[in-house]
């Protein structure tokens, strides 16, 4: 086993195999709860625990997958380009929707974390939970949060958004393609966008747009909202 795990390709291979199994499982069940990313994470945890493989050994190869996060995010601009006319026509409501969504996301996580008794470091770490990982890591560093906690928060919020987002839209009778895409992208970044792309091209385009704009807005909004709420909540 050591011969395999000590290979730099071990982490990458395990990640790809686990995700591929997740995709197969999702295609067969068609149930949103069986998100490929969620299945992959569960399989990797079980595998590492079963064979007593430490995280550092796995991450020696798996960390290289992070290199593709940036290009993968940029590729999401392709469906947006195809729907550029919609963006021009509804630019104001789109920007307003993303701004409100980002503000509510930051505000709600700070207030809920405070009510649950989390310390300031954990709260700072969870503030960028709704933006894509590269941006979230930078925001967490800016706020002096714990990056590993931030990454976990981003993954969890993405999976929850992808699984329950479309269902919530149906319950609330949100049928507008643009509104659905904006909500998924703003609340659950790239993972939500993959679900939006499944729903339709317009939803996918609007969701991919939301990732970038919500990320930029959060960079500026997160420190401001955190400082304001910190003073209010500690009065």
C-alpha positions in Angstrom: 0.0 0.0 0.0 2.9 2.4 0.8 4.2 2.0 -2.7 0.8 3.3 -4.0 0.2 6.1 -1.4 3.7 7.5 -1.7 3.2 8.1 -5.4 2.4 11.8 -6.2 -0.4 10.7 -8.5 -2.2 8.8 -5.6 -4.3 11.8 -4.4 -5.2 12.9 -7.9 -6.2 9.4 -9.0 -8.3 8.8 -5.8 -10.1 12.1 -6.3 -10.9 11.5 -9.9 -12.1 7.9 -9.3 -14.3 8.9 -6.4 -15.8 11.8 -8.4 -16.5 9.5 -11.4 -18.2 7.0 -9.1 -20.3 10.0 -7.7 -21.3 11.0 -11.3 -22.3 7.4 -12.1 -24.3 7.1 -8.9 -26.0 10.4 -9.5 -27.0 9.6 -13.1 -28.5 6.3 -12.0 -30.5 7.7 -9.1 -31.3 11.2 -10.4 -31.7 12.3 -6.8 -30.3 15.7 -5.9 -29.2 14.5 -2.5 -26.6 12.3 -4.2 -24.5 15.1 -5.5 -21.3 13.8 -7.2 -19.1 16.0 -5.1 -20.8 14.9 -1.8 -20.4 11.2 -2.9 -16.8 11.8 -3.8 -16.0 13.4 -0.4 -17.7 10.6 1.5 -15.8 7.9 -0.5 -12.5 9.5 0.0 -13.0 9.9 3.7 -14.1 6.2 4.0 -11.1 5.1 1.9 -8.5 7.1 3.9 -10.0 6.0 7.2 -10.3 2.3 6.3 -6.6 2.1 5.2 -5.3 4.5 7.8 -3.9 6.9 5.3 -3.2 10.4 6.7 -4.5 13.5 5.0 -1.1 14.9 4.3 -0.2 11.8 2.2 -3.4 12.2 0.2 -3.0 15.9 -0.2 0.5 15.7 -1.7 -1.1 14.8 -5.0 -4.7 16.1 -4.5 -3.5 19.6 -3.9 -2.6 20.0 -7.6 -6.3 19.8 -8.4 -6.5 23.3 -6.9 -4.5 24.6 -9.9 -7.5 24.0 -12.1 -10.0 25.9 -9.9 -9.2 29.2 -11.6 -9.4 28.0 -15.2 -12.6 26.0 -14.4 -14.2 29.2 -13.1 -13.2 31.1 -16.2 -14.7 28.5 -18.5 -18.1 29.2 -17.0 -18.0 32.4 -19.0 -18.8 30.5 -22.1 -22.6 30.1 -21.5 -22.6 33.7 -20.3 -21.3 34.9 -23.6 -24.1 33.0 -25.4 -26.6 34.9 -23.3 -24.9 38.3 -23.5 -28.1 39.9 -24.8 -30.0 38.9 -21.6 -27.3 40.4 -19.5 -27.5 43.8 -21.4 -31.3 43.8 -21.2 -31.6 43.0 -17.5 -28.3 44.3 -16.1 -29.8 46.5 -13.3 -32.0 43.8 -11.8 -29.2 41.2 -12.2 -26.7 43.4 -10.3 -29.2 44.3 -7.7 -30.2 40.7 -7.1 -26.5 39.6 -6.7 -25.9 42.5 -4.4 -28.9 41.7 -2.1 -28.1 38.0 -2.2 -24.4 38.6 -1.2 -25.4 41.0 1.6 -28.0 38.7 3.0 -25.6 35.7 2.8 -22.9 37.5 4.7 -25.3 39.1 7.3 -27.2 35.8 8.0 -24.0 33.7 8.6 -22.6 36.3 11.0 -25.8 36.6 13.0 -26.5 32.8 13.0 -22.9 32.1 14.0 -23.1 34.6 16.8 -26.4 33.1 18.1 -24.9 29.6 18.0 -22.0 30.9 20.2 -19.2 30.5 17.7 -16.1 32.5 18.4 -14.9 35.4 16.3 -12.3 33.4 14.4 -14.8 30.8 13.2 -17.3 33.5 12.2 -14.6 35.2 10.1 -13.8 31.8 8.5 -17.4 31.2 7.5 -18.2 34.7 6.2 -17.0 33.9 2.6 -18.9 30.6 2.5 -21.0 31.6 -0.6 -18.1 32.5 -3.0 -15.9 30.4 -5.1 -12.9 28.8 -3.3 -10.0 31.0 -4.7 -11.8 34.2 -3.7 -13.1 32.7 -0.4 -9.5 31.8 0.6 -8.3 35.4 0.0 -11.3 36.9 1.9 -10.7 34.5 4.8 -7.0 35.5 4.9 -8.0 39.1 4.8 -10.3 38.6 7.9 -7.7 36.4 9.7 -10.0 33.4 9.5 -9.0 29.7 9.3 -8.6 28.8 5.6 -9.4 25.1 6.1 -12.7 26.0 7.8 -13.5 28.4 5.0 -13.0 25.7 2.4 -15.2 23.3 4.3 -17.9 26.0 4.6 -17.7 26.8 0.8 -18.0 23.1 -0.1 -21.0 22.5 2.3 -22.8 25.7 1.1 -22.3 24.7 -2.5 -23.7 21.2 -2.0 -26.6 22.4 0.0 -27.4 25.0 -2.6 -27.2 22.5 -5.5 -29.4 20.0 -3.6 -32.1 22.2 -2.1 -31.9 25.4 -4.3 -34.1 24.1 -7.2 -36.5 22.7 -4.7 -36.8 26.0 -2.8 -37.3 27.8 -6.1 -40.2 25.4 -6.9 -41.8 25.8 -3.4 -41.6 29.6 -3.7 -42.8 29.4 -7.3 -39.7 31.2 -8.7 -39.9 30.3 -12.3 -38.0 33.1 -14.1 -34.9 31.5 -15.6 -32.7 34.5 -14.8 -33.8 34.6 -11.2 -33.2 30.9 -10.7 -29.7 31.2 -12.1 -28.8 34.3 -10.1 -30.0 32.7 -6.9 -28.0 29.5 -7.4 -24.8 31.2 -8.4 -24.9 33.8 -5.7 -25.8 31.4 -2.9 -23.7 28.3 -3.9 -21.0 29.4 -6.4 -19.6 26.9 -8.8 -21.3 23.8 -7.3 -24.7 25.5 -7.7 -23.7 26.6 -11.2 -23.3 23.0 -12.2 -26.8 22.3 -11.1 -28.0 25.5 -12.9 -26.4 24.2 -16.1 -28.4 21.0 -15.8 -31.6 23.0 -15.5 -31.0 25.2 -18.6 -28.5 27.3 -20.6 -29.9 30.6 -19.4 -29.8 29.5 -15.7 -26.2 28.3 -16.2 -25.2 31.6 -17.8 -26.7 33.7 -15.1 -25.3 31.5 -12.4 -21.8 31.7 -13.8 -22.1 35.5 -14.0 -23.1 35.6 -10.3 -20.0 33.7 -9.2 -17.6 36.5 -10.4 -19.8 39.5 -9.4 -20.7 38.0 -6.0 -17.1 37.3 -5.4 -16.0 40.8 -6.2 -18.8 42.3 -4.1 -18.1 40.0 -1.1 -14.4 41.1 -1.1 -15.6 44.6 -0.3 -18.8 43.8 1.6 -17.4 41.1 4.0 -15.1 43.3 6.1 -17.6 46.2 6.2 -20.6 44.1 7.2 -18.5 42.1 9.7 -17.2 45.2 11.5 -20.7 46.8 11.6 -22.4 43.7 13.0 -19.5 43.0 15.4 -20.0 46.4 17.0 -23.8 46.0 17.1 -23.8 42.4 18.4 -21.2 43.2 21.1 -22.9 46.4 22.4 
